[in-house]
Amino acid sequence: MNTTLMRRALRRSTAQIRHVRPVPPGAAAGLVAAVYAQVERDFGMLAPPVVLHSPAAGPLAACWVMLRETLLARGVADRASKEVVAAGVSLGNACPYCVDVHSAVLRGLDHGAEADAIGGDRVDAMVDPAMRDLAAWARSSGLRASVLRRDPPFGIEQLPEFAGVAVTFQYLNRMVTVFCEDSPLPAVLPAPLAGGMMSVLGRFLRPAARGALEPGAALDLLSEATMPDDLGWAVGRQVIAEAFARAIAVIEAAGARAVDDRVRDLVTSELAGWSGQAVGLDRSWVDDALSRLAHADRPAGRLALLIAFAPHQVGPAEIEEFRRGQRSDEDLISLAAWASLAAARRVGAWLAPTQPTRGD
């Protein structure tokens, strides 16, 4: 399959986005068009996990800025190692879509054995010890106790990049779980063909993955912002810190427009005592938390809590309950982005070093 045909096929993959209608590439304008152009140029395809944000231009740009400046931009860590972190975090969050895509990129970077192992959730079978340790760290990075129990398998100078990828995928996994199918490939594709197509995808993305992208090129998509206190893991890498400061400011503003303060305060309060533990299938915890909200705020509260803590439990019923208040696609993406980033920032808090570090 040549590059032009693959690019067309990948553009059609946005049909697998659910619950919202993404902006078609041919209809994109303004900030959405600018983001789309950068995504295709720097990632090699209009990735559905980014495109799903397009009904809300600000969160779309914020998502892309976080992804580009951590995973794609040149830094002290190599791209293959960062793909291992992306796939490892996605394993920990049970996000098969992201595991498939980032295993495919790893395979395209000539790490086929490692890609097969991590893609099959066989981290212990990875042959390269450095990649194996990195994948194990990433897979358990969403559990505070696990992070505090062991030293990271990399130097402090690499923390901003690896933690940045981890926080980005804590965010993206939640958004993808709610708004995308389980695989980037059509569900009707037979398993033998699916494996071949994932290999083709890895080869297609290889040129972009091997490129040395200049850090900071996406920052101008968003305005400058004050640095939040919870970016201690980014100390020493100014571009990454700025990327997250700008993205956080935009998503916070979008959340404030779409979600009442009482709902956001409730989710923030619940996250403050959370250390990454699974909440289980019993939803009594949701009902207990919602009892503190007025009935009119409960649809938004239910959806935000589930996205933050249990995105796999979000289904059409929760989406429709939220939409009954004449809520738009932009409102839905803004709420989901805010809740996803709130949870991801909580994870970032325990990835930060316990002692001050010097900058680069």
CORUR-V962720 format. One record per backbone hydrogen bond with DSSP energy under -1.0 kcal/mol. NH is the residue of the N-H (numbers start at 0). CO is the residue of the C=O. Records with the same first field share a line. If there is no record, write none. Layout:
NH=CO  CO
This chain:
5=1
6=2
7=3
8=4
9=5
10=6
11=7
13=10
14=11
15=12
16=13
17=178
26=23
31=28
33=29
34=30
35=31
36=32
37=33
38=34
39=35
40=36
41=37
42=38
46=44
49=46
50=46
51=47
52=49
53=50
55=52
59=55
60=56
61=57
62=58
63=59
64=60
65=61
66=62
67=63
68=64
70=66
71=66
72=67
73=212
81=77
82=78
83=79
84=80
85=81
86=82
87=83
88=84
89=85
90=86
91=87
92=88
93=90
94=89
98=94
99=95
100=96
101=97
102=98
103=99
104=100
105=101
106=102
107=103
108=104
109=106
110=105
114=110
115=111
116=112
117=113
118=114
119=115
120=117
121=116
124=121
125=122
131=127
132=128
133=129
134=130
135=131
136=132
137=133
138=134
139=135
140=137
142=139
143=274
146=142
147=143
148=144
157=154
161=157
162=158
163=159
164=160
165=161
166=162
167=163
168=164
169=165
170=166
171=167
172=168
174=170
175=171
176=172
177=173
178=174
179=175
188=185
193=189
194=190
195=191
196=192
197=193
198=194
199=195
200=196
201=197
202=198
203=199
204=200
208=204
209=205
212=210
216=213
218=215
220=217
221=218
233=230
234=231
236=233
240=236
241=237
242=238
243=239
244=240
245=241
246=242
247=243
248=244
249=245
250=246
251=247
252=248
253=249
254=250
255=251
256=252
257=253
258=254
263=259
264=260
265=261
266=262
267=263
268=264
269=265
270=266
271=267
273=270
286=282
287=283
288=284
289=285
290=286
291=288
292=289
296=293
297=294
300=296
301=297
302=298
303=299
304=300
305=301
306=302
307=303
308=304
309=305
312=309
313=310
318=314
319=315
320=316
321=317
322=318
323=319
324=321
325=322
331=327
332=328
333=329
334=330
335=331
336=332
337=333
338=334
339=335
340=336
341=337
342=338
343=339
344=340
345=341
346=342
347=343
348=344
349=346
